Amino acid sequence: MSDWVEIIIPVTAASAEDIAGVLSGVVPEARRGALIRGADVVFWVSSARREAALEETRAALVHLAEAGLEVDPAAVYAEDAAPESEWLDTWKQYFHTTHITRRIVIVPSWESYAPQPEEIAIALDPGQAFGTGAHASTRLVLQEIEALSDAGARVSRVLDVGCGSGILAIAVAMLWPGSSGVAVDVEPPAVDAATENCVKNQLAGRIAVSITPLAEIPGEFDLILANIQADVLRALATDLASRLAAGGRLILSGLLTQHAEDTGRYIAEVGGLTLVATRRAEDDPDWSSVLLERTGSVPA
């Protein structure tokens, strides 16, 4: 018997990315790497986690079905997986060089790409971490980051909370060459992947990656990014806001559109911030991001 199990969720093409994105915020192993494979969303868990992961997945899908997504929680099943070294290589079949925004291009290590003068090419391998840029929630943050850069915003310190593969912190570091920052995640495989990706992009000296809890991170940041589901963002509201410098911006994503406005208003109220805008993904309107600012000084 394999030490690994595939959790398989039959889906429709229209709902696949939404389901993969939501599961990444609910089931720890899905955050490490949920793959859209044909007509299924697939992620891998240890054999010991088989029944617990099935239960967590089905419970999450019940809420998605109630929200109108086309998915049947009862259709979820598990199968013994190939050895880890083999299924990690399946990423190479599905993850290719991708233009995420006008300027940001994601390039996996097994491909090569010559960027145009205005482009930044991010060398990225997801490993067991969420964040290839393919999901709408990640694209929304990258679009907001690019818009700030286009507008001439200044960024010297960035904090990426729930960093996954490290893609967001890396994008900021490349768009603002003089900046530095911190990227944190609760999952050790994500920290490993983000650390490796920072090295690939020659940013190890500018981005400190760790599993340090948000409440223990010192200092203030003029750009904070958090691509996490709504309930976790609400729980982190005070800690996020207290680390945002005067004039700083907070970009939230991982939000289903129906929850985005309320989540933004809640965090604005708790943190003494201004809700600037809510952006719905043009290519996947089920997802939205929120931009907040601190227009005054940081409360003592």
C-alpha angles and dihedrals in degrees: 000000000000120000087227134063129201115226105207125197116187108219144164121256090247094056102036099095093043092052094045090050096050094045090052088065096045109037114048094216092051089056089057091057132333110183128201102220115179107299094348140077108220135187134165132240134174115267089248090060095049101108096035092051092048090052093048092047095049092047091052092048092053088063092046092050090050088052089057104262117140104247136118113217090199091060094065113111142166133231134182109267133220117258114294094251089058100046093046087058090058087079087075090065094055108025116076138154105301134187101222098175136357090282108017119086124179115213122186117217093251093060134058129218135178107215123218116245094264095044131090116211115208115203103218138170114179096206105173094334133102115242123078093143091249097108120082093236091060093043091053092057092046090051091051091048092050091048090053090050092048089051092055097250116169119232122180102156127031131186119198111194115197089013099180106179091000093247096137098049090045092052091052092048091052095045091048105036093187095055132099133185156153130271121193137179135172092226117081093210089056091051089050092049094046091048091051092047092051089053091049089054094044092245101117090112094051104041119054109204121197148139091245111142114249091241090062098050110108129214137027131283131205092211125037123180125193120174098180135121121278101257093053092047090053091050090051096044098110095044092047094049095044090059095050112103124224108284090014128138131228119202117196126189140154085086127139106227093243090061101036102087095045092046091050093049092048094052091044091054096044094045101037091244134141119244103225104175147341114217123199117207108253094211096040111025094184087080131064141175130213129217119203132176137199103228096176137038123299111267113250 
